[in-house]
Amino acid sequence: MNAEIRELEPKALWNKFADLNAVPRPSKKEERVIEFMKNFGESLGLSTETDAIGNVLIKKPATAGYENCKTVVMQSHLDMVHQKNADTNFNFDTQGIEMYIDGDWVRANGTTLGADNGLGVATIMAILESKDISHPAIEALFTIDEETGMTGAIELKGGWLKGDILLNLDTEEDDEIGIGCAGGIDITATRNYEEEETPQGKTGYSIAITGLNGGHSGMDIDKGLGNANTLMNRLLFDGFENFGLRIATIQGGSLRNAIPRESFATIVIDSIHKDAFEYEINELIQVLKNEYAVTEKNLHVEISVIDTPEKIMELGVQEGFLKSLYAAHNGVYTMSASIPELVETSNNIAKVTVGNGALKIACLTRSSVETSKIDLTNKLRATFELIGCEVEASGSYPGWTPNTDSEILKVLDALYQKLNNGEKANIAACHAGLECGILGQNYPNMDMISFGPTIKGAHSPDERASISSAQKYWDFVLEILKNIPKK
């Protein structure tokens, strides 16, 4: 299946991507891809090092005529988001990604593709391996665990890198040059509760929400996409208010940085209300489908009678839980006042679990303004603490402040126009979390820029990479390396 990918142009890029995608590399489990990258650097006879956390640094000297140019750090992250469709049989811990061509797109078979940030990694690998690409001295930095905590960037020590310019290859629109990004923080609310014996005279149901697009909880948060957790809460809240619905279990969403696509719940209703409940919930399901008719054409909600669960959630805790999820902010919180159309602050209610006497709500809050991030964090904390939850704020990382006077920005801006018949690039900050802001803490004088090929649907099984864009991007990379400023 992956053989046809290797025939795509530019072959140097796609072959390295195919090599990389054969290596399992989910976040937090990068041991194999770290070893793969070390072996790759050493096989080329290049200086190859790893640091204590697992970041890999491969150094390649300048080609002839470029010795007096500034040293460039080319940087991408090794890990990938592991998301799959519910009906896809796939083990991210043991299997390589199965890719196929769909018109101008490379896709994966029911899973995330890993183009985020695998195409960046593959780009750097191809340049390290090349014998005919002109470039200055390169420090190739491959970080770990970008997707679930930015751990690699956070743990990277000052002084390891000597480069003057950082090219971060993790932007997902080929006409965009990134000069800033949002910071983020994980918000986790937990509490235990007493399970109650299910009374007699109850009918059990399962409710399954599937078919949502999902997507990147930063880049796609303003697109009006459905969040499976908030949609499930609407169904459960309505059933509780009108029919005394009781919750047995909920399993919704998976990763903090992915808008949740699916949610599954088991509940009980008084059997005497069975017909009225089924009528009401099906009416509400149709309301949801109408509301999301444009953005979520494949939204599917299935309700089925099941064996009555033996245990249900404590009544008082359940009421507070449902109301807190309704009150908790999800989606765009504020838009930037200084950068048009930029989401400033947002929250993704990413994962909700209920069962066995414990509930957990996991969120990822993003903002390009630190004070606004703190404000929304406090709002969420207050919301969940009101129902007796323990709330932990962890994994905070800073945003990347734009520098419109950047020397490397001027180089990229001019080259983009030259290569695209005078068309100007979109010079922008993004609402995703890039590693530049974190790296800048230990390397404050490094001139940083971000760019990449067009990738759609990142963090979801609909992730796809544009073939024509990859060629455009590759040509851009080669021109940038030939035009790095002198020392």
C-alpha positions in Angstrom: 0.0 0.0 0.0 2.8 2.4 0.8 4.8 1.5 -2.3 2.9 4.0 -4.4 3.7 6.8 -2.0 7.4 6.3 -2.7 6.8 7.2 -6.4 5.5 10.6 -5.6 7.5 13.7 -6.3 9.6 14.9 -4.7 10.8 11.3 -4.1 13.4 12.3 -1.6 10.7 13.7 0.7 8.1 11.0 0.2 10.5 8.1 0.6 11.7 9.5 3.9 8.1 9.9 5.0 7.4 6.3 4.1 10.4 5.2 6.0 9.3 7.2 9.1 5.7 6.0 8.9 6.9 2.4 9.1 8.1 3.1 12.7 5.4 3.2 15.5 5.7 6.7 17.1 2.8 7.6 19.3 3.4 10.4 21.8 5.0 9.2 25.1 6.2 6.1 23.3 9.0 7.4 21.1 11.7 4.9 22.0 11.7 3.2 18.6 11.6 6.4 16.5 14.4 7.9 18.7 16.5 4.8 17.9 15.5 5.0 14.3 16.7 8.6 14.0 20.0 7.9 15.9 20.7 5.0 13.5 19.9 7.3 10.5 22.3 10.0 11.6 25.1 7.6 12.4 24.6 5.7 9.1 25.4 9.0 7.3 28.5 9.5 9.3 27.1 12.7 10.9 27.5 13.9 14.5 24.5 12.4 16.2 23.5 13.1 19.9 20.6 12.6 22.2 19.8 14.5 25.4 18.5 13.2 28.7 14.8 13.5 27.6 15.3 11.8 24.2 15.6 14.7 21.7 17.9 13.9 18.8 20.4 16.4 17.3 22.2 15.6 14.0 24.7 18.1 12.7 25.7 18.4 9.0 28.5 20.8 7.8 27.8 23.5 5.2 28.2 22.6 1.6 30.9 24.3 -0.5 30.3 28.1 -0.8 27.9 28.3 2.2 30.4 28.1 5.0 30.0 31.8 5.9 26.2 31.6 6.2 24.6 31.5 9.6 24.0 28.1 11.1 20.4 26.9 10.7 18.5 24.8 13.2 15.9 22.7 11.2 13.3 21.4 13.7 10.4 19.1 13.8 8.9 16.7 16.3 9.1 12.9 16.1 5.8 11.9 17.8 2.3 11.8 16.2 -1.2 11.9 17.4 -2.7 8.4 17.5 -6.4 8.6 16.6 -8.4 6.0 14.7 -12.0 5.4 13.7 -13.9 3.1 16.1 -14.3 0.4 13.5 -10.6 0.4 12.5 -8.5 -2.4 13.8 -5.1 -0.9 14.4 -2.4 -0.9 17.1 -0.3 2.3 17.1 2.2 0.6 19.4 3.1 -2.1 16.9 2.0 -1.1 13.4 3.3 1.3 10.8 0.8 3.7 9.2 -1.0 2.3 6.1 -1.1 5.1 3.5 -2.9 5.5 0.1 -3.3 8.1 -2.6 -6.7 9.8 -3.0 -6.5 12.4 -5.9 -4.1 15.1 -4.7 -4.1 13.8 -1.2 -2.1 11.2 0.8 -4.3 9.6 3.5 -4.2 6.8 6.0 -6.4 3.8 6.2 -8.7 4.7 9.1 -6.1 6.4 11.3 -4.2 9.7 11.6 -1.6 10.0 8.9 1.3 11.4 10.9 2.0 14.2 8.3 1.9 16.4 11.4 4.9 16.6 11.9 6.2 13.6 9.9 6.5 15.6 6.7 8.8 18.1 8.5 10.9 15.2 9.9 11.1 13.6 6.4 12.2 17.0 4.9 15.1 17.3 7.3 16.1 13.6 6.8 16.1 14.1 3.0 18.4 17.2 3.3 20.7 15.4 5.7 21.0 12.5 3.3 21.4 14.6 0.2 24.7 15.0 -1.7 23.5 17.7 -4.2 21.4 20.2 -2.1 23.2 23.5 -1.2 22.8 24.6 2.4 24.6 26.3 5.3 25.7 24.3 8.4 22.6 22.5 9.8 21.7 21.4 13.2 18.7 19.0 12.8 16.7 19.0 16.0 14.1 16.3 16.4 12.0 16.8 19.5 9.8 14.3 21.3 6.3 14.4 22.9 5.2 17.7 21.2 1.6 16.5 20.9 0.9 15.6 24.6 2.9 18.1 26.6 5.7 19.7 24.6 8.0 17.7 26.9 11.0 17.6 24.5 11.0 21.4 24.0 10.5 22.1 27.6 13.4 19.8 28.7 15.8 21.0 26.0 18.7 22.7 27.7 20.3 26.0 26.8 23.7 25.8 25.1 23.1 22.5 23.2 22.2 24.4 20.0 24.6 26.8 18.4 22.5 27.9 15.5 21.4 31.4 14.7 18.1 30.7 12.9 15.4 28.2 13.6 13.2 26.8 10.8 10.2 25.1 12.5 8.5 22.9 9.8 5.2 22.4 11.6 2.8 24.8 9.9 -0.1 23.3 8.0 -0.9 25.8 5.1 1.7 26.2 2.4 0.9 29.8 1.9 1.4 30.7 5.5 4.6 31.9 7.3 4.2 31.5 11.0 5.6 34.2 13.4 3.7 33.4 16.6 1.5 30.8 18.3 -0.6 30.2 21.4 0.5 28.8 24.7 -1.5 26.2 26.5 -2.4 24.5 29.8 -4.1 21.2 30.8 -7.1 21.4 33.1 -8.1 18.2 34.8 -11.1 17.9 37.1 -11.7 14.7 39.1 -13.8 13.4 41.9 -15.0 10.2 43.4 -18.6 9.3 44.0 -20.7 6.6 45.6 -22.3 4.2 43.1 -25.9 3.3 43.8 -27.7 0.1 43.1 -30.0 0.5 40.2 -33.6 0.4 41.4 -36.1 -2.0 40.0 -38.3 -0.9 37.2 -35.5 0.7 35.1 -34.7 0.2 31.4 -31.1 0.4 30.3 -29.9 2.2 27.1 -26.6 2.8 25.3 -26.1 6.1 23.5 -23.4 6.4 20.9 -22.3 9.6 19.2 -20.1 8.9 16.2 -19.2 10.3 12.8 -18.0 13.8 13.9 -15.1 15.3 12.0 -12.9 15.9 15.1 -9.8 17.9 14.3 -7.0 20.0 15.8 -8.2 21.6 19.0 -6.2 24.8 18.2 -6.4 25.2 14.4 -10.0 23.9 14.0 -11.5 25.3 17.2 -13.2 28.2 15.3 -14.7 26.1 12.6 -18.0 25.3 14.3 -17.3 21.6 14.6 -19.2 19.4 16.9 -17.7 18.3 20.2 -18.9 14.8 21.1 -18.7 15.5 24.9 -20.8 18.6 24.8 -23.4 17.0 22.5 -23.6 13.9 24.7 -24.1 16.2 27.7 -27.1 17.9 26.0 -28.8 14.5 25.5 -28.1 13.4 29.1 -29.1 16.7 30.6 -32.4 16.7 28.7 -33.1 13.2 29.8 -32.3 13.9 33.4 -34.4 17.1 33.5 -37.5 15.5 31.8 -37.3 11.8 32.7 -35.0 11.4 35.7 -32.3 9.8 33.5 -29.5 8.2 35.5 -25.9 7.7 34.3 -24.0 4.4 34.6 -21.0 5.1 32.4 -19.6 7.7 30.0 -16.5 7.4 27.7 -16.1 10.4 25.5 -13.1 11.7 23.5 -9.4 10.6 23.9 -6.6 13.2 23.4 -6.6 16.7 24.8 -5.4 18.2 21.5 -8.1 16.6 19.4 -11.7 17.8 19.2 -13.6 14.7 20.4 -15.3 12.8 17.6 -17.1 10.1 19.6 -18.8 9.6 23.0 -20.5 6.5 24.5 -22.8 6.4 27.5 -24.9 3.8 29.3 -27.9 5.1 31.2 -31.2 4.0 32.8 -34.8 5.4 32.6 -37.9 4.5 34.6 -39.5 1.8 32.4 -42.9 3.7 32.6 -41.2 6.6 30.7 -39.7 4.4 28.0 -41.8 5.5 25.1 -41.8 9.2 26.0 -38.1 9.2 26.5 -37.4 7.5 23.2 -39.6 10.0 21.4 -38.0 13.0 23.2 -34.4 11.9 22.6 -35.0 11.2 19.0 -36.5 14.6 18.6 -33.4 16.2 20.2 -31.1 14.1 18.0 -32.8 15.5 15.0 -32.4 19.0 16.4 -28.6 18.4 16.8 -28.4 17.1 13.2 -30.2 20.2 12.0 -27.9 22.5 14.0 -24.8 20.8 12.6 -26.1 20.1 9.1 -23.4 22.2 7.5 -20.3 21.3 9.6 -21.1 17.7 10.6 -22.9 16.0 7.8 -22.0 12.5 9.1 -23.1 13.0 12.7 -24.7 9.8 13.9 -26.4 9.2 17.2 -27.6 5.7 18.0 -29.7 4.8 21.1 -30.3 1.1 21.9 -31.9 -0.9 24.7 -29.4 -2.9 26.7 -29.3 -5.0 29.8 -30.0 -2.7 32.7 -26.6 -1.7 34.4 -26.3 -2.8 38.0 -24.8 0.5 39.2 -25.6 4.1 38.6 -24.0 7.4 39.5 -24.9 9.0 42.8 -27.8 11.4 42.2 -26.4 14.6 43.7 -23.1 14.2 42.0 -24.7 13.4 38.7 -26.8 16.6 38.8 -23.7 18.7 39.5 -21.7 16.9 36.9 -24.2 17.5 34.1 -24.7 21.2 35.1 -20.9 21.8 35.3 -20.3 20.4 31.9 -23.1 22.7 30.6 -21.5 25.7 32.3 -17.9 24.9 31.4 -16.7 26.9 28.4 -16.0 25.0 25.2 -14.7 26.5 22.0 -13.5 30.1 21.3 -13.4 32.3 24.4 -11.9 35.5 22.9 -10.6 36.7 19.6 -7.4 38.7 19.2 -7.9 42.5 19.2 -4.6 43.1 17.5 -4.4 40.3 14.9 -7.5 40.0 12.6 -9.3 36.6 12.6 -6.9 35.1 15.2 -8.4 33.1 18.0 -6.8 34.4 21.2 -8.1 32.1 23.8 -10.1 28.8 23.7 -10.9 25.6 25.5 -11.4 22.1 24.3 -13.5 19.8 26.6 -11.4 16.9 25.3 -12.2 13.8 27.4 -15.0 12.8 29.8 -15.1 9.5 31.7 -17.6 8.3 34.3 -17.7 4.9 35.9 -16.6 2.7 38.8 -17.2 5.5 41.3 -15.0 8.1 39.6 -15.4 11.0 37.1 -12.8 12.8 35.1 -13.0 15.8 32.8 -9.9 16.7 30.8 -9.5 20.0 29.0 -6.8 21.8 27.0 -6.9 25.6 27.3 -5.0 27.7 24.7 -4.1 31.4 24.5 -1.7 33.7 22.9 -2.1 36.1 25.9 -0.9 34.7 29.2 -3.4 36.7 31.3 -6.3 35.5 29.3 -5.1 31.9 29.6 -5.1 32.3 33.4 -8.5 33.9 33.3 -10.1 31.0 31.4 -8.2 28.5 33.6 -9.7 30.2 36.7 -13.2 30.1 35.1 -12.9 26.4 34.5 -11.4 25.7 37.9 -14.2 27.5 39.6 -16.9 25.7 37.5 -15.6 22.3 38.5 -14.7 23.1 42.1 -18.3 24.1 42.7 -19.3 20.5 42.3 -16.6 19.2 44.6 -14.0 18.3 42.0 -10.3 18.4 42.6 -8.9 20.5 39.7 -5.3 20.3 38.5 -3.7 22.8 36.1 -0.5 21.2 34.6 1.7 21.2 31.5 1.6 25.0 31.0 3.7 26.2 28.2 4.2 29.8 26.8 3.1 31.2 23.5 5.5 32.6 20.9 5.4 36.4 20.6 5.5 37.6 16.9 8.6 39.5 15.7 7.7 41.4 12.6 11.3 42.7 12.2 12.7 39.2 12.0 15.6 38.9 9.4 14.6 35.4 8.4 11.0 36.5 8.0 12.1 39.1 5.4 14.0 36.3 3.5 11.0 34.0 3.4 8.6 36.7 2.5 10.7 37.8 -0.5 11.4 34.2 -1.6 7.7 33.2 -1.4 6.7 36.1 -3.7 9.6 35.3 -6.1 8.5 31.6 -6.4 4.8 32.3 -6.6 4.6 35.0 -9.3 4.4 37.9 -6.8 1.7 36.4 -4.6 2.2 37.3 -1.0 2.4 34.8 1.8 0.0 35.0 4.7 2.3 36.1 7.5 0.4 35.1 10.7 0.3 33.9 14.2 -1.7 30.7 14.8 -3.8 29.3 17.6 -1.9 26.0 17.7 0.9 25.3 20.1 4.3 25.3 18.4 7.6 24.6 20.1 9.1 28.0 19.1 7.8 29.8 22.2 9.3 27.2 24.5 12.6 26.9 22.7 12.9 30.7 22.8 13.0 30.7 26.6 16.5 29.1 26.5 17.5 30.6 23.1 16.1 34.1 23.3 18.4 35.5 20.5 17.5 32.8 18.0 15.6 34.1 15.0 12.6 31.8 14.5 10.1 31.1 11.7 7.6 28.4 11.0 6.2 27.0 7.7 5.1 23.7 6.1 3.1 22.0 3.4 -0.7 21.9 3.4 -2.1 19.3 5.8 -5.9 19.1 6.5 -7.7 17.3 9.3 -4.7 17.0 11.6 -5.3 15.0 14.8 -8.1 13.1 13.2 -8.5 10.0 11.0 -9.3 12.4 8.2 -5.8 13.8 8.3 -4.5 14.2 4.7 -1.4 15.8 3.0 -1.6 17.6 -0.3 0.8 16.1 -2.9 1.0 19.2 -5.0 1.6 21.3 -1.9 4.5 19.0 -0.8 6.3 19.8 -4.1 5.7 23.6 -3.7 6.9 23.4 -0.1 10.0 21.4 -1.0 11.0 23.9 -3.6 10.5 26.7 -1.0 12.8 24.8 1.5 15.6 24.4 -1.0 15.5 28.1 -1.9 15.5 29.2 1.7 18.6 27.1 2.4 20.4 28.8 -0.5 19.5 32.3 0.8 20.4 32.1 4.5 22.0 35.4 5.5 25.8 35.6 6.1 27.2 35.6 9.6 
